[in-house]
Amino acid sequence: MDLGLRGKTALVTGGSKGLGLGCAIGLAAEGCRIHLAARTKSDLEAARAEIANSSDVPVEIHPVDLMDPANGAALVAACGDIDILVNSAGGVPSGYLDNLSDAEWTDGFGLKIFGAVAVTRAAYAAMKAKGGGVIVNIIGVHGQRPRATHVASGAANAALMSITNALGADSAADGIRVVGVNPGFVLTDRVRTSAKRRARTELGDEARWGEIIESLPRVGTVEQVADLVTYLASERAGHITGAIIPIDGGLSAAPYVGA
């Protein structure tokens, strides 16, 4: 299926690893010009090389710390004419309320929420001025399915879900679609790190993180999430806005079991 994305320009925050990189690879495969933003230049360079292995499209990298909201507007300005924004930056630590420090709460929300808001504010204004665009927020299942083991990430995800719903409800009048996806457990480096943390807390041994992974229900792949994001960014999904699509193997609809 040709999604009609060839020649479009996409900015992917958190694009050097995990779901962000997966989405960038998927959009590049459809012919999009790619801008990748993340904190670490070496990771961005590695991501650009990985995209080049499978797609012949321009890829520009932007080492930037989106914890500083002022950098959001500067990033969007540096990218020029953006058709698609994928907000994937920010990993809020998992853990119980009494295991998370104030700094972990502050840093997690600073990137996941305030960083996304700053980039979205600038991108929305630019898209409105040119007559259209698409914003896709990668959020997370614990925003709609709270768990004590993910209290901070659930709170941050719920906030980003609300922002997505609010913007997307009115954005069509500006020619813009704002949508979200709620991945469940996806086997990324971030999930491995989270599993190690839980293994240390619950099992007393970080090396037993594989047992945590095995206990997780319905673990998906980066490619599955990237395919959904790529579709939502296309005109094939042109009547979808203000919606948040779960991609969790049915986890959000199932009884509470497991993690």
N, C-alpha and C positions, 0 to 999 in steps of 0.2 A: 504494500500500500504506500503510495506517494503521499506524504503528509503536507506537501506544499511549503516546506520550510527552507528550501534551498535559497541562499542569499540573505536570509534573515541574520540578525546579529543578536547573540545571547550573552548575557552576563550571568555567571554562576559564582555566587559567593560560597566560601568553603569548598572551592572547586579543586583543591589539590589532592583530596583523598575521599574515600568512602562514597557516600551517596552523591555528593556534589560532583566528584570526578566521574562517577558512573553516568550522571545526567549529562555532563559535558560531552562524554564519549557518544552518548545516544544522540544528542543534538548535532554533533559534528558529523555523525554518520548520515544524517538527513541533509547535510550541506550547509549548516549554520556556521557563520563566523563566530568564534568563541573568545570571550574575555573571561579569564580565571582570576579570582581574587581569594587570597588567603594570607596568613601572616608570614609564612616562611618561604623565602625565595627559592631555596633548593628544592623544596617539595613542589612548588609550582613548576619549576623547570622539568622535574621528573614527570609531572602530569602532562605538560606540553609534549614531551617526547612520547609518552604513551598514546596520546591522541594522534600524533603524527604517524604512529605505526599502523593506524587503521583508517585514517581519513586525511584527505588532502584539502584542508581548509586553513585559513589564517587563525592562529591562536596567539593572543596577547596575554601576558601575565601581569598581575598587579599585586605586589607585596604590600599589604595594608593591614593595619590593626583596626578592625571595625568596633572595638570596644570604645574608641573615641568617636562619638557621633559626627563630629566635624568631618571625619574621613569618608563618611557615606556620600555626601554631596560631591566631594572631590573625586571619588572613585567613579561615580556616574558621569561626571563631566569629562573625565579622562577617557571614558569608553566611547563617547560620541553618541551616535544615533542607535539606541537600544530598542529592539523589538520585543525581546523576551528577558525577563529577570527571573532567575531561580535563586531563592533565598535558602541556602543550605548551611550557612555558617552557624556554629554554636553547638556545643555539646554540653548539656547540663549534667553534672555528675549524678549517678544513681546513688541510692543509699537511704537509710532510714533517717528520720528527723534528727535523732540524737547522734548520728554519724557524720553529719554535714556541718561544716564550719560556716560562719558568716561570710567569709571570703568566697567559699564555693557557691553559695547562693548569689552573692553579688556578681561574681565573674560570670556565672552561668546565665543569669538574666541579662547582664550587660551586653553579651554577644547575641544570644538567641533572640532577645526581644528588642533592646534598644538599638543594637546594630542593624537588625532587620528593618526597624522602623525608619532609621536614618536613610538607609539605601532606598527603601520603598518610597519614602517621601520625595526624594530627588528623582527617582525613576518615574514615578507616577506623573509628576509635573512635566517631565520631558515627553513622556508618552502622550499626555493630554495635549500638549502643544503641537505635536505632529499628527494627532488624530487617531492614535490607537496603540495597543500593545497588550502583552500578557504578563502577569506576575504569578508565579507558582511558588508557594511556600511549602517547604518540606517540614512537617511538624512532628507528629508522633502519637502513637496509639494511647499513651498514658494521659494525654490531654482529655480524652473522652472516657478513659477507663482507669481511674486513679488507683494507684497501689502504694502501700506504705513503703515498699522497697524502692520506689521511684518518686518520692514525694516532691522533690524540687523540679525534676524534669516534667512531671505531670502538671505542676502549677504553671511552669513556663509555656508548655505546649497548649494548655487551656487558654492562656492569654493570647498566644499567636492564632489559635483557632478563632477567638472572638474578633481579633483584628481582621482576619481574612473574611469572616462572614460580614462584618460591618462594611469594609471597603467594597467587597464584591457585590453587595446588595445594590449599590448606587453607581458602580463604575461603568456599567454599560452605556450610560448617558454620555460618558467621555470617550467611548470607543475602546475601553480597556476592560479586560477580564482579570479578575483576581480569584484564584482558586488555591486549594491546599490539598496535600496528600498526607495521610496518616499511616506511615509504615508501622508494622509491628516489629517483631524481632528480625533483624536482617544481619547476616554474618559479615560485619565490617570490623575494622580495627577497633573502633569505638566500643562495639559490643564485646569484643574480646577483653578490652580494658575494664569495662564494667563487670564482666564475669570474674575477672581476677580480683576485683575489689570485693565482690560479694563472696567469693571463695575465701578470701582472707578474713572477712567478718563472720561468715556463717559456718565455714568449715575449718577455720584456723590455719589454712594453708593455701596461699595464692596459686601454687602449682596444680591445685585441683580444679582450676577454672573450667576444664573440659566437662566436669560433672555438672557445672552450672549451665553450660551451653546445652548439654543433653537434656536438662530439665525444662528448658524453655519450650513453650508450645509453638508449633508452626513457624519455624525459622525460614525466612525467605531469602532471596538473592538481591544483590545490588541491581542486576540487569532487569529484574521484574519491576522494581521501583522506577528505574530510569525509563523503561518503555512507557509506563503510565505518564510520567512527567512529560516526555516528548510528545505523546499524543495530546495531552491537555494544552500544551503550548501551541498546538496547530489549530488551523481553522476547522479541522474535523470535529473539534470540541467547541466550536464557536458559539454554542448556545449554553455553555456551562460557565457560570460565574457565581461567586458567593458560596460555592459548594466545597466541602471537604470530603475527599474520597478515601475511605479506608482501604489499605492494601496490607492485610494482616492475616490472611488465611482463615478469616472468620473469627479471629480472637475477640474482636470488639462485640460480636454478637453472641459469644458463647458464655456459659456460666463461669464464674470465677474459679479457675483452677490454676495450679502451678504458680509461676512468678507474677 
